[in-house]
């Protein structure tokens, strides 16, 4: 057991990551209700000897944290500047790199939002990469990445299918998570 696995076990967390170690993949992560989700996700993926980059709002990339976040795979997202398309940039990056795994939270925030972003699906579809479904279930202290979703290109039906998958998971702050489905 490595240090990441030891830390998770010490605090009572279980990790179940059974999806293949894809060279290129998006890991959709939900619920995202706390900054702890980032720490738990990093520890979980590293506990099985893997690495994943992640998107994070650019305001977190200040000195000296910016160096740290970039070193562990962080990709800053400029939320106010729409000059360049994040989707287009990431599709180009997937097409250029031999190995690229990025964790993305479709909620886009730790707040309660029923309307999830579809950019991760557009990236996956256009770059022809699978979407692994990663969940952090706080009551059971269980982190899973056990299902693979193949985007069809129909954003709305794909998003409904993904939200349906996450419907029974509970975040660290339960009041901050909804799929928006009945």
C-alpha positions in Angstrom: 0.0 0.0 0.0 1.3 3.4 -0.9 1.1 6.6 1.2 -2.1 7.8 -0.6 -3.8 4.5 0.1 -2.6 4.6 3.7 -4.0 8.1 4.3 -7.4 7.1 2.9 -7.5 3.9 4.9 -6.4 5.8 8.1 -9.5 8.0 7.7 -11.8 5.2 6.9 -12.1 5.7 3.1 -12.4 2.8 0.7 -11.3 3.0 -3.0 -12.7 0.9 -5.8 -11.1 1.7 -9.2 -11.7 -1.0 -11.7 -11.9 0.8 -15.1 -8.9 0.1 -17.4 -5.9 2.4 -17.2 -6.9 4.2 -20.4 -4.1 6.2 -22.0 -6.7 8.9 -22.8 -9.8 9.4 -20.7 -12.0 11.9 -19.0 -13.0 11.0 -15.4 -16.3 12.6 -14.7 -16.4 13.2 -10.9 -19.5 13.9 -8.8 -20.8 14.9 -6.4 -18.6 17.9 -6.0 -19.7 19.7 -2.9 -16.5 20.4 -1.0 -12.8 21.3 -1.5 -12.1 17.9 0.2 -13.3 16.3 -3.0 -10.1 17.4 -4.7 -7.9 15.9 -2.0 -9.9 12.7 -1.9 -9.9 12.3 -5.6 -6.1 12.9 -5.8 -5.4 10.4 -3.1 -7.8 7.8 -4.6 -6.3 7.9 -8.1 -2.8 7.8 -6.7 -3.6 5.0 -4.3 -3.9 2.7 -7.4 -0.7 4.0 -9.0 -2.4 6.3 -11.5 -2.4 10.0 -12.2 -5.0 12.3 -13.6 -4.9 16.0 -14.4 -7.8 18.2 -13.3 -9.5 21.5 -14.2 -9.5 24.2 -11.5 -10.5 27.8 -11.6 -7.5 30.0 -12.4 -7.7 32.0 -9.2 -6.3 29.0 -7.3 -3.1 29.2 -9.4 -1.5 32.0 -7.4 2.1 31.8 -6.1 3.2 29.4 -4.7 0.1 27.1 -5.1 0.2 27.5 -8.9 3.5 25.7 -9.2 2.2 22.9 -7.0 -1.1 22.5 -8.9 0.6 22.5 -12.3 3.1 20.0 -11.1 0.4 17.5 -10.2 -1.6 18.0 -13.4 -3.7 21.1 -12.8 -5.1 23.0 -15.7 -6.3 26.5 -14.9 -9.7 27.6 -16.2 -10.3 31.2 -17.0 -14.0 31.5 -16.1 -14.3 35.2 -17.2 -12.5 35.1 -20.5 -14.3 33.5 -23.4 -11.8 34.4 -26.1 -10.6 30.8 -26.4 -12.7 27.7 -26.1 -11.8 25.4 -23.3 -13.4 22.5 -25.1 -11.4 23.2 -28.3 -8.2 23.6 -26.4 -8.7 20.3 -24.5 -9.7 18.4 -27.7 -6.5 19.7 -29.3 -4.5 18.6 -26.3 -6.1 15.1 -26.3 -5.3 14.7 -30.0 -1.7 15.8 -29.5 -0.8 13.9 -26.4 0.0 10.1 -26.2 -1.4 10.0 -22.6 -3.9 12.3 -21.1 -6.4 11.6 -18.3 -8.3 14.6 -16.9 -10.8 14.6 -14.0 -13.7 17.0 -14.6 -16.6 17.9 -12.3 -19.6 18.5 -14.5 -21.3 20.7 -11.9 -18.4 23.2 -12.3 -18.8 24.4 -8.8 -19.2 23.2 -5.2 -22.6 24.8 -5.1 -26.0 23.2 -5.8 -26.6 23.3 -9.5 -29.2 21.3 -11.5 -27.8 22.4 -14.8 -24.5 20.6 -15.3 -21.9 21.6 -17.9 -21.7 19.5 -21.0 -18.2 20.5 -22.0 -16.7 17.2 -20.7 -19.1 15.3 -23.0 -18.2 17.4 -26.0 -14.5 17.0 -25.3 -14.9 13.2 -25.0 -17.0 12.9 -28.1 -14.8 15.1 -30.3 -11.5 13.6 -29.0 -13.0 10.1 -29.1 -12.1 9.3 -25.6 -14.1 7.4 -23.0 -15.6 8.9 -19.9 -15.0 7.0 -16.6 -17.6 7.7 -14.0 -16.0 8.5 -10.6 -18.1 9.0 -7.5 -17.3 10.2 -4.0 -20.0 8.8 -1.6 -19.5 10.5 1.7 -21.8 8.5 4.0 -20.2 5.2 3.0 -16.7 6.8 2.7 -16.4 5.0 -0.7 -14.7 6.4 -3.8 -15.5 4.5 -7.0 -14.4 4.6 -10.6 -16.0 1.5 -11.9 -18.1 2.4 -14.9 -17.2 3.6 -18.4 -19.5 5.8 -20.4 -19.1 6.1 -24.2 -20.5 9.4 -25.4 -23.0 9.2 -28.3 -22.8 12.8 -29.3 -26.4 13.4 -28.1 -25.5 15.8 -25.3 -28.9 15.9 -23.6 -29.5 12.1 -23.5 -25.9 11.5 -22.5 -26.2 14.0 -19.7 -29.4 12.4 -18.4 -27.8 9.0 -18.4 -24.9 10.3 -16.4 -27.0 12.2 -14.0 -29.1 9.0 -13.5 -25.9 7.2 -12.6 -25.0 9.8 -9.9 -28.6 10.2 -8.5 -28.0 7.9 -5.5 -24.6 9.3 -4.4 -24.3 11.8 -1.5 -21.6 14.4 -1.3 -19.7 15.6 1.7 -22.2 18.5 1.9 -25.4 16.8 0.8 -27.4 20.1 0.6 -25.0 21.2 -2.2 -25.7 18.3 -4.6 -28.5 17.6 -7.1 -28.8 16.0 -10.4 -31.9 17.9 -11.2 -33.7 14.7 -12.0 -36.9 13.7 -10.2 
